[in-house]
Amino acid sequence: MSRPVARRAKQVPLRTHWFVLTMLLVCLSTMLLLNGYTHHMFGAEPDGAVKAAGGSSTVPRSIVTGGPVIDAGPGVPRSVSPHARTIALTFDDGPDPVWTPKILDLLRAQKVHATFFVVGTAVAAHPELARRIVAEGHQIAVHTFTHANLSTTAGWRRSLELRQSQLILAGATGVTTTLLRPPYSSEPRALSDRDWAALQQIRQAGYLAVLTSQDSEDWRRPGTDQVIANSMPRSTAGQVLLMHDAGGDRSETVEALSKLLPRLKARGFRFATVSDAVGLPDPTHQAGLLDRGRGLAVIWVMRISDAVLSLITWLLYAAGALSVLRAITTVIAARRHSRMRGWTWGPPVTEPVSVIVPAYNESAGIEAAIRSLVASDHPVEVIVVDDGSTDGTADVVEALVRNEGLPGVRVIRQPNAGKPVALNTGLRAARYELIVMVDGDTVFEPDAVRNLVQPFAHPGVGAVSGNAKVGNRRGLLGRWQHIEYVIGFNLDRRLFDLAECMPTVPGAVGGFRRTALERIGGLSDVTLAEDTDLTMALCRDGWRVVYEESAVAWTEAPASFGALWRQRYRWCYGTLQAMWKHRGAMVQRGTAGKFGRRGLTYLMLFQVLLPLLAPVVDVFAIYGLVFLNPVRVLSVWVGFVLLQLVMGFYAFRLDGERAGPLWTLPLQQFVYRQLMYLVVIQSVFTALAGTRLRWQRMERYGSLQAPTTTS
């Protein structure tokens, strides 16, 4: 194969794009990790739903029998209870955008102040509600950052929960507090040894613990009457009453509260905040400027992480829908295309064909390629254009012609000028109207040329794509490329044929009408994907480009990941160049418009945008396995693989291939897929950076010695 040295420019090192990609993935992973910690690390069960287990031998007797407000500091632990006929009305788990405003409206109407133990993540999501709580004279207190069970979490996580809660409170309201209620806590007599250890660490952090003395059990949703009954004091002793303004449907709480407040007032009870009820100084203080700034930063980071997750979720839904739609569309199109096998374009085409073989250092496989062309059952002339080879490629062909007298084979030598120039040289030397272009590593079936040129019976057909198959399929890499050719390339070509928007006639096996080539000025060397550029130019010139599945040629695929990377990088970058060059087709009419609006849109969606989204899919899959339901995530992955397998079986059946290699398809998702989307990412970065990519010559192995049967 030739290489276009004429268009070669100085290669600018592209190391920055990998750094940028890494940083983007690190930022995305950090955002998802934060979102997973704040929303999915701990359960959302309300207080009272989980009880800490274990003994209580270390809990002081005075605390077990004492009041609900506890100072667990060093020395003699102390606790206090509300004054007689005083109820400290408390609400946990908020703020909630639905129920907190209703409760605040009700409290304002009843002229009652309460204490709200807020969750940091909820405050970050609804800081305006936290500000309203403070502005209306209620007491705001801490209920941890993520509603974590402080009795069972590690010490470092307790510190994190307390510190982040206080920062968010400072950022949202401008105040800090020394009151904290541990999630899943209840009355002092229910404290266990683990609970007491947690309360001691809480006190070391500067907090007083506020438990309860009366639980409305509204979290059970037992009915409004039962909530009222659970909330009624049994004596005139003061109480710390637990209710909830978040964590689910709180309609029973709101209704019970509207009846409970007047009833208790009528019985002589008064309502107060926790500190007023027990006679403590105001626990809230103005936050420092630094703490407010840090708190606001945490709030915005959390909001951004939520927004990023929402965006990713919608993008993944869109990508999933597009992938399913693509699968359904390509299978339907392939089925319809297969029914056209008996279609005839007109009278049989029997005129001779000029076969052009551009060659640069193709000595390893050129002999097999020439022998297969000469063995064609259709009359051909074979023109080998040696593009300045340094490995004796032209000598191999000339010796073959001289020693074996192969008919109709000529060799043209030229200085290295690039594949497009070599093809144009062959085009000028060709004798016939019908042209077949062949890579020097490709072996044709005996009937391939004859089948390839039959669509030219229709005068509107300007080019025909043949059916390129991977010949060297041994090993995982060979099988994966074989699968890609059969499923990805050939199914797509059937769809493109029916939609009249074929973007590429492969260099391995393609037929052209000479008139069409001359009308567009021959091949251009402004892109690295000269076959794609040429095909797009033909479509824009009004020519029909079709796919002929029976024209089978065997090509030599890269045998190493490095060689595969170089090949696909060149293909992808060249395709991007061609898409940009022919972007005007999007607004044209007729055949050009069909190609532009159908073909270019398809390429942009499925060969550019979806691969760019693929790393996000992988990161999100890990996020789902860690923080979401892993069974659901694995089910989605299995479903995606099954969809590909169904497409694979059908595509292999259409192409007459054995389905054996499809067992490697699930493994393809862990190596090959990542390589392909990294190729697209690097190609896009290269294009955006305006860097001129130099030609990357393919390694040749000479593995295709003669036409082979399917395996």
C-alpha positions in Angstrom: 0.0 0.0 0.0 1.3 3.5 -0.8 1.7 6.3 1.5 1.1 10.0 0.8 4.4 11.6 1.6 3.4 14.7 -0.5 0.9 15.7 2.2 3.1 14.9 5.1 3.6 17.6 7.7 5.6 17.9 10.8 3.9 15.9 13.5 3.1 17.9 16.6 3.3 15.7 19.8 -0.1 15.2 21.2 0.4 14.5 24.8 -1.9 17.2 26.2 -5.0 15.4 25.0 -4.4 12.4 27.1 -3.8 14.5 30.1 -7.0 16.4 29.4 -8.9 13.1 29.0 -7.4 11.7 32.2 -8.4 14.9 34.1 -11.9 14.8 32.7 -12.3 11.2 33.8 -10.8 11.9 37.2 -13.2 14.8 37.7 -16.2 12.7 36.5 -15.2 9.9 38.8 -14.9 12.3 41.7 -18.3 13.8 41.0 -19.9 10.3 40.8 -18.0 9.2 43.9 -19.4 12.3 45.8 -22.9 11.6 44.4 -22.7 8.0 45.4 -21.5 8.8 48.9 -24.1 11.5 49.5 -27.1 9.7 48.0 -26.4 5.9 48.0 -23.8 5.1 50.7 -26.3 4.9 53.5 -29.9 3.8 53.7 -32.7 6.3 53.8 -34.7 4.7 56.6 -36.0 7.2 59.1 -35.0 7.4 62.7 -36.3 4.6 64.8 -36.3 2.1 61.9 -32.9 0.8 62.8 -31.8 0.0 66.3 -28.2 -0.5 67.3 -27.5 -3.9 68.8 -25.2 -4.8 71.7 -24.8 -4.4 75.4 -24.9 -1.2 77.4 -22.5 -1.9 80.3 -20.4 1.3 79.6 -23.4 3.6 79.5 -23.6 5.6 82.8 -26.7 4.9 84.8 -27.3 8.6 85.1 -27.6 8.9 81.3 -29.9 5.9 80.9 -32.3 7.3 83.4 -31.7 11.0 82.6 -33.0 13.5 80.1 -32.7 13.5 76.3 -30.2 16.3 76.0 -26.8 14.8 76.8 -23.3 16.2 77.4 -21.1 13.1 77.0 -17.9 15.0 77.7 -15.0 14.0 80.0 -15.7 13.9 83.7 -19.2 13.3 84.9 -21.6 13.0 82.0 -24.7 15.1 82.3 -28.2 15.2 80.8 -31.2 17.5 81.1 -34.9 17.3 80.4 -37.3 20.0 79.2 -39.2 22.0 81.8 -42.6 20.8 83.0 -45.5 21.4 80.5 -42.9 22.3 77.8 -42.6 20.4 74.6 -39.6 20.7 72.4 -41.1 19.9 69.0 -38.4 18.4 66.7 -38.3 17.4 63.1 -35.8 15.1 61.5 -34.4 14.2 58.0 -35.3 17.5 56.2 -35.5 19.8 54.6 -37.9 18.5 52.0 -39.3 20.7 49.2 -42.8 19.3 49.6 -43.4 18.8 53.4 -41.0 21.2 55.1 -42.8 24.3 53.7 -46.2 22.9 54.7 -44.9 22.3 58.3 -43.4 25.7 58.4 -46.6 27.3 57.3 -48.5 25.4 60.0 -46.0 26.4 62.7 -46.2 30.0 61.7 -50.0 30.0 61.8 -49.9 28.4 65.3 -47.1 30.8 66.5 -44.9 27.8 67.5 -41.2 27.4 67.2 -39.5 24.1 66.7 -36.1 22.5 66.2 -35.2 21.1 62.8 -32.4 18.5 62.7 -31.4 18.7 59.1 -29.4 16.4 56.8 -26.5 18.0 55.1 -27.2 16.6 51.6 -30.8 17.8 51.9 -29.6 21.3 52.9 -27.3 21.4 49.9 -30.2 20.5 47.7 -32.6 23.0 49.2 -30.6 25.8 51.0 -33.5 28.2 50.7 -35.5 26.0 53.0 -32.7 26.0 55.6 -32.6 29.8 55.4 -36.3 30.0 55.9 -36.1 27.8 59.0 -33.6 30.2 60.6 -35.3 33.3 59.3 -38.7 32.3 60.9 -37.1 31.9 64.4 -36.8 28.1 64.4 -33.7 26.3 65.7 -31.6 24.5 63.2 -29.4 21.6 64.2 -27.3 18.8 62.7 -28.5 15.4 61.7 -25.2 14.3 60.0 -24.2 14.8 56.3 -25.8 11.7 54.8 -28.0 10.3 57.5 -25.3 7.8 58.5 -25.6 5.6 61.5 -22.8 7.1 63.7 -22.8 4.1 66.0 -21.7 1.7 63.3 -19.5 3.9 61.1 -15.7 4.2 61.4 -14.3 7.1 63.4 -13.0 9.0 60.3 -16.4 8.8 58.7 -18.0 10.2 61.8 -15.7 13.1 61.7 -16.4 13.6 58.0 -20.1 13.5 58.6 -20.0 16.1 61.3 -17.5 18.4 59.6 -19.3 18.4 56.3 -22.7 18.9 57.9 -21.5 22.0 59.7 -19.8 23.4 56.6 -23.0 23.0 54.6 -25.1 24.6 57.3 -22.7 27.6 57.4 -22.8 28.0 53.7 -26.5 27.8 53.4 -27.6 29.8 56.5 -24.6 31.6 57.7 -24.8 30.0 61.2 -23.3 27.0 63.0 -24.8 24.9 65.8 -23.7 22.8 68.7 -26.8 20.6 68.7 -26.8 17.2 67.0 -29.2 14.3 66.8 -27.6 11.0 65.7 -29.7 9.2 63.1 -31.5 6.1 64.2 -31.3 7.2 67.8 -34.3 7.1 70.2 -34.6 7.4 74.0 -31.6 7.5 76.5 -32.6 4.1 77.9 -32.1 2.5 74.5 -28.4 3.5 74.3 -25.9 0.7 73.7 -22.2 0.7 74.2 -21.6 1.6 70.6 -24.0 4.4 70.8 -22.3 5.8 73.9 -18.9 5.7 72.2 -20.4 7.6 69.2 -21.9 10.2 71.6 -18.5 10.7 73.3 -16.8 11.4 69.9 -19.7 13.7 69.1 -19.0 15.6 72.3 -15.3 15.8 71.5 -16.3 17.5 68.2 -18.2 20.1 70.3 -21.8 18.9 70.1 -24.5 18.2 72.6 -26.5 15.1 71.7 -30.3 15.5 71.5 -32.2 12.3 71.8 -36.0 11.9 72.3 -38.3 11.3 75.2 -41.5 10.8 73.0 -41.7 9.3 69.5 -44.7 10.1 67.3 -43.7 7.1 65.2 -44.9 9.0 62.2 -42.2 7.3 60.2 -44.3 4.1 60.4 -47.3 6.0 58.8 -49.8 4.4 61.3 -52.6 6.9 60.5 -53.2 10.4 61.7 -55.1 9.4 64.9 -52.3 7.1 65.9 -49.6 9.7 65.3 -51.6 12.1 67.6 -52.0 9.4 70.2 -48.3 8.6 70.2 -47.5 12.4 70.5 -49.7 13.1 73.5 -47.8 13.5 76.8 -48.7 11.0 79.6 -48.0 13.5 82.3 -47.1 17.1 82.8 -43.4 16.4 82.4 -41.6 18.2 79.6 -40.9 16.2 76.4 -38.7 16.2 73.3 -41.1 15.0 70.7 -39.8 13.4 67.5 -41.5 14.0 64.2 -40.3 14.1 60.6 -40.6 16.6 57.8 -38.9 14.4 55.2 -38.1 10.8 54.3 -41.4 10.0 52.4 -45.0 10.9 52.5 -45.6 13.1 55.5 -49.2 14.0 54.9 -50.2 12.2 58.2 -47.6 14.3 60.1 -49.0 17.5 58.7 -52.6 16.6 59.4 -51.7 15.3 62.9 -49.7 18.4 63.7 -52.6 20.7 62.7 -54.8 18.9 65.4 -52.1 18.3 67.9 -50.9 21.8 68.5 -54.3 23.4 69.4 -55.1 20.4 71.6 -51.8 20.5 73.6 -52.1 24.3 74.0 -55.6 23.8 75.4 -54.1 21.4 78.0 -51.6 24.0 79.1 -48.5 22.9 77.3 -46.2 25.4 75.7 -43.9 24.8 72.7 -40.2 25.8 72.6 -37.0 25.1 70.8 -34.7 22.5 72.4 -32.4 25.0 74.0 -35.2 27.1 75.4 -37.0 24.0 76.7 -34.1 22.8 78.8 -32.7 26.3 79.7 -29.5 26.3 77.6 -27.9 29.3 75.9 -28.6 29.7 72.2 -26.5 26.9 70.4 -26.4 28.7 67.1 -23.6 31.2 66.2 -22.7 33.3 63.2 -20.3 31.3 61.0 -17.0 32.8 60.0 -16.4 34.1 56.5 -14.0 31.3 55.7 -16.5 28.6 56.8 -19.3 30.2 54.9 -17.1 30.3 51.7 -16.1 26.7 52.2 -19.7 25.7 52.9 -20.9 27.4 49.7 -18.2 25.6 47.8 -19.3 22.2 49.1 -22.9 23.0 48.2 -22.0 24.0 44.7 -19.8 21.0 44.2 -22.7 18.7 45.3 -25.1 20.5 43.1 -22.8 20.2 40.1 -22.3 16.5 40.8 -26.1 16.1 40.9 -26.4 18.0 37.6 -23.6 15.9 36.0 -25.3 12.7 37.1 -28.6 13.9 35.7 -26.9 14.9 32.4 -25.1 11.6 32.2 -28.2 9.7 32.9 -30.1 11.4 30.1 -27.2 11.0 27.7 -27.0 7.2 28.6 -30.7 6.9 28.0 -30.3 8.6 24.6 -27.3 6.5 23.7 -29.1 3.3 24.7 -32.1 4.3 22.7 -30.0 5.1 19.7 -28.0 1.8 20.0 -31.2 -0.2 20.1 -32.7 1.8 17.3 -29.6 1.3 15.2 -29.7 -2.5 15.9 -33.3 -2.8 14.9 -32.8 -0.6 11.8 -29.8 -2.4 10.5 -31.3 -5.8 11.0 -34.5 -4.8 9.2 -32.5 -3.2 6.4 -30.2 -6.2 6.1 -33.2 -8.5 5.9 -34.7 -6.4 3.2 -31.3 -6.1 1.4 -30.9 -9.9 1.5 -34.2 -10.4 -0.3 -32.8 -8.4 -3.2 -30.1 -11.1 -4.0 -31.9 -12.1 -7.1 -32.1 -8.5 -8.3 -30.6 -7.7 -11.6 -29.4 -4.3 -12.6 -29.8 -4.9 -16.3 -28.1 -7.1 -18.9 -25.0 -9.0 -17.6 -21.9 -6.8 -17.6 -19.2 -8.6 -19.6 -16.9 -5.9 -20.7 -13.3 -6.0 -19.5 -12.2 -4.4 -16.2 -9.0 -2.5 -15.3 -7.8 -3.5 -11.9 -5.5 -0.9 -10.2 -3.2 -2.1 -7.4 -1.3 0.7 -5.7 1.6 -0.8 -3.9 4.2 0.5 -1.4 6.4 -2.2 0.2 3.8 -4.9 -0.4 6.3 -7.7 -1.3 4.9 -9.9 1.5 1.5 -10.3 0.0 1.6 -8.9 -3.6 2.1 -12.3 -5.3 -1.1 -13.8 -3.7 -3.0 -10.7 -4.6 -1.9 -10.7 -8.3 -2.5 -14.5 -8.7 -6.1 -14.1 -7.3 -6.8 -11.3 -9.8 -5.4 -13.2 -12.8 -7.5 -16.2 -11.8 -10.7 -14.1 -12.0 -13.5 -15.5 -14.2 -14.0 -12.0 -15.6 -11.7 -10.4 -18.2 -9.3 -8.1 -16.5 -6.1 -6.1 -16.9 -4.0 -5.7 -13.8 -2.0 -2.5 -13.3 0.4 -2.5 -10.4 1.6 1.0 -9.6 4.7 0.7 -7.5 4.8 3.9 -5.4 8.6 4.0 -4.7 8.8 0.7 -2.8 12.1 -0.1 -1.1 11.4 -3.8 -0.6 11.4 -5.0 -4.2 7.6 -5.1 -4.6 7.8 -4.2 -8.4 10.6 -6.8 -8.8 8.4 -9.5 -7.3 5.5 -8.7 -9.8 7.8 -8.4 -12.8 9.4 -11.7 -12.0 6.0 -13.3 -11.6 5.0 -12.0 -15.0 8.3 -13.0 -16.6 8.5 -16.5 -15.2 4.9 -17.5 -15.4 3.7 -15.4 -18.2 0.7 -14.0 -16.3 -1.6 -12.3 -18.9 -2.7 -8.7 -18.7 -0.4 -7.7 -15.8 1.6 -4.5 -16.1 3.9 -2.7 -13.6 4.3 1.1 -13.5 7.1 2.5 -11.3 6.9 6.0 -9.9 8.7 7.9 -7.1 6.9 7.8 -3.8 4.0 10.3 -4.0 1.2 8.7 -2.0 -1.7 6.3 -2.6 -4.1 8.8 -4.3 -1.4 9.8 -6.8 -0.6 6.1 -7.5 -4.3 5.4 -8.1 -4.6 8.4 -10.4 -1.5 7.1 -12.3 -3.2 3.8 -12.7 -6.4 5.4 -13.8 -4.6 7.3 -16.6 -3.0 4.1 -17.7 -6.2 2.0 -17.6 -7.8 0.9 -20.9 -11.3 0.3 -19.8 -14.4 2.1 -18.5 -14.9 0.0 -15.4 -12.2 0.3 -12.7 -11.6 -1.9 -9.7 -9.2 -0.6 -7.0 -7.5 -3.2 -4.8 -5.1 -2.9 -1.9 -1.9 -4.9 -2.3 -2.7 -7.1 0.7 -6.1 -8.3 -0.7 -6.9 -11.7 -2.2 -10.0 -11.9 -4.5 -12.4 -14.8 -4.9 -12.5 -15.9 -8.6 -16.0 -14.5 -9.1 -15.4 -11.3 -7.1 -14.6 -9.0 -10.0 -17.5 -10.3 -12.1 -20.0 -9.9 -9.2 -18.6 -6.5 -8.3 -19.2 -4.9 -11.7 -22.7 -6.2 -12.3 -24.4 -3.1 -10.7 -22.8 -1.0 -13.4 -25.5 -2.2 -15.8 -27.5 0.6 -14.3 -26.2 3.9 -15.7 -26.8 5.8 -12.5 -24.4 3.6 -10.5 -21.0 5.3 -10.1 -19.3 3.0 -7.5 -19.8 -0.4 -5.9 -18.6 -1.6 -2.5 -17.5 -5.2 -2.3 -17.6 -7.5 0.7 -14.2 -7.3 2.5 -13.5 -10.2 4.9 -10.7 -10.7 7.4 -8.5 -13.5 6.2 -6.1 -13.8 9.2 -8.7 -14.6 11.9 -6.6 -16.6 14.3 -6.3 -15.4 17.9 -8.6 -13.1 19.8 -7.6 -10.0 17.9 -8.2 -11.6 14.5 -11.6 -12.9 15.6 -12.6 -9.5 17.0 -11.8 -7.8 13.7 -13.6 -10.6 11.8 -16.7 -9.9 14.0 -16.4 -6.2 13.4 -16.2 -6.6 9.6 -19.2 -8.9 9.4 -21.4 -7.1 12.0 -20.3 -3.5 11.9 -19.1 -2.8 8.4 -21.2 -5.1 6.3 -24.5 -4.6 8.1 -24.0 -0.9 7.9 -23.3 -1.1 4.2 -26.6 -2.9 3.6 -28.3 0.0 5.4 -26.4 2.6 3.5 -27.2 0.9 0.2 -31.0 1.0 0.9 -30.8 4.6 2.2 -28.6 5.7 -0.8 -26.0 7.3 1.4 -22.9 5.0 1.2 -20.0 6.9 2.8 -17.2 4.5 2.0 -16.2 2.1 -0.7 -13.3 0.2 0.9 -9.9 0.3 -0.6 -9.7 -3.5 -0.4 -12.5 -4.1 -2.9 -14.2 -1.4 -4.8 -15.5 -0.8 -8.3 -15.9 2.5 -10.1 -17.1 3.9 -13.3 -14.3 5.8 -15.0 -16.6 8.5 -16.2 -17.7 9.2 -12.7 -14.1 9.4 -11.4 -13.0 11.7 -14.2 -16.0 14.0 -13.6 -15.0 14.6 -10.0 -11.3 15.1 -10.9 -10.0 11.7 -9.8 -8.7 11.0 -6.3 -7.8 13.7 -3.9 -4.9 13.6 -1.5 -6.3 16.2 1.0 -7.4 13.5 3.5 -5.9 10.3 4.9 -9.1 8.4 4.0 -8.9 8.7 0.2 -11.5 5.9 -0.3 -14.0 7.7 2.0 -13.3 11.1 0.4 -13.7 9.6 -3.0 -17.0 7.9 -2.2 -18.5 11.1 -0.6 -17.4 13.1 -3.7 -19.2 10.6 -5.9 -22.4 10.8 -3.8 -22.3 14.6 -3.9 -21.9 14.5 -7.7 -25.2 12.6 -8.0 -23.9 9.0 -8.5 -25.5 6.0 -6.8 -23.1 4.0 -4.7 -24.2 0.4 -3.8 -23.1 -2.7 -1.9 -22.5 -6.0 -3.6 -22.3 -8.7 -0.9 -21.3 -11.5 -3.4 -18.1 -9.7 -4.4 -15.9 -11.3 -1.7 -12.3 -10.3 -1.1 -10.0 -11.3 1.7 -7.9 -8.7 3.4 -5.1 -8.9 5.9 -6.0 -7.3 9.2 -3.5 -6.0 11.7 -2.0 -8.7 13.9 -1.0 -6.6 16.8 -2.7 -3.9 18.9 -0.1 -1.4 17.9 -0.7 -2.0 14.2 -4.5 -2.0 14.8 -4.2 1.4 16.6 -2.3 2.9 13.7 -4.7 1.7 11.1 -7.9 2.8 12.9 -6.3 6.1 13.9 -5.7 6.8 10.3 -9.1 5.6 9.2 -10.9 7.7 11.9 -8.9 10.8 11.4 -9.3 10.6 7.6 -13.0 10.0 8.0 -13.3 13.2 10.1 -11.4 15.1 7.5 -13.7 13.8 4.8 -16.8 14.6 6.8 -15.7 18.1 7.3 -14.7 18.5 3.7 -18.2 17.3 2.5 -20.2 19.0 5.2 -22.0 21.1 2.6 -23.9 18.0 1.5 -26.1 18.5 4.6 -27.9 21.4 2.9 -27.8 20.1 -0.7 -30.7 18.5 -2.5 -31.2 15.3 -4.4 -28.7 12.5 -4.1 -26.1 14.7 -2.4 -28.7 15.8 0.2 -29.6 12.2 1.0 -26.0 11.4 1.6 -25.5 14.5 3.7 -28.5 14.3 5.9 -28.5 10.5 6.2 -24.9 9.3 5.8 -23.1 12.2 7.6 -25.6 12.2 10.4 -25.2 8.5 10.9 -21.4 8.8 10.9 -21.5 11.7 13.4 -23.9 9.9 15.8 -22.4 6.3 15.7 -18.8 6.8 14.8 -18.0 10.0 16.6 -20.5 11.1 19.3 -21.3 7.6 20.8 -17.6 6.6 21.0 -16.8 9.9 22.7 -19.5 9.0 25.3 -18.1 5.4 25.8 -15.6 6.3 28.6 -18.5 7.9 30.5 -20.5 4.7 30.1 -17.6 2.6 31.6 -17.1 5.0 34.5 -20.9 5.1 35.1 -21.0 1.2 35.0 -18.4 1.1 37.8 -20.4 3.7 39.7 -23.6 1.6 39.3 -21.8 -1.6 40.5 -20.6 0.2 43.6 -23.5 2.5 44.6 -26.6 1.3 42.7 -28.1 -2.1 42.2 -25.3 -4.2 40.7 -27.8 -6.8 39.5 -29.6 -4.2 37.5 -26.3 -2.8 36.1 -25.2 -6.3 35.1 -28.6 -7.0 33.6 -28.2 -4.0 31.4 -24.8 -5.1 30.3 -25.9 -8.7 29.6 -28.9 -7.3 27.6 -26.5 -5.2 25.6 -24.3 -8.1 24.8 -27.3 -10.3 24.0 -28.5 -7.7 21.5 -25.1 -7.7 19.9 -25.1 -11.5 19.8 -28.5 -11.6 18.1 -27.2 -9.1 15.5 -24.0 -11.1 15.2 -25.8 -14.4 14.5 -28.0 -12.8 11.9 -25.1 -11.0 10.2 -23.0 -14.1 10.2 -25.9 -16.1 8.7 -26.3 -13.5 5.9 -22.6 -13.6 5.1 -22.5 -17.4 5.1 -20.1 -17.4 8.1 -19.9 -19.9 10.9 -21.0 -18.4 14.2 -18.2 -19.9 16.2 -16.1 -16.7 16.6 -19.0 -15.0 18.3 -18.1 -16.6 21.6 -15.4 -14.0 21.9 -17.9 -11.1 21.5 -18.5 -10.6 25.3 -14.7 -10.4 25.8 -14.6 -7.7 23.1 -16.3 -5.3 25.6 -13.3 -5.3 27.9 -10.4 -4.6 25.5 -11.3 -4.1 21.9 -14.1 -1.6 22.5 -11.9 0.6 24.7 -9.2 0.6 22.0 -11.7 1.7 19.4 -13.2 4.6 21.4 -9.7 5.8 22.5 -8.9 5.9 18.8 -11.9 8.1 18.2 -11.0 10.4 21.1 -7.4 10.8 19.9 -8.6 11.5 16.4 -11.1 14.1 17.5 -8.4 15.8 19.7 -6.0 15.7 16.8 -8.6 17.3 14.5 -9.5 20.0 17.0 -5.9 20.8 17.7 -5.4 21.3 13.9 -2.5 18.8 13.9 -1.6 17.2 10.6 -1.4 13.5 11.1 1.2 11.8 9.0 0.6 8.5 7.1 1.1 5.4 9.3 2.2 2.5 7.1 0.6 -0.9 7.9 2.7 -4.0 8.6 2.3 -6.8 6.1 2.6 -10.4 7.0 1.9 -12.3 3.8 -0.7 -14.5 5.5 -3.1 -14.7 2.6 -1.6 -17.0 0.0 -4.7 -18.0 -1.9 -8.5 -17.6 -1.8 -9.7 -19.4 1.3 -13.0 -20.8 2.5 -14.8 -19.4 5.5 -13.7 -20.6 8.9 
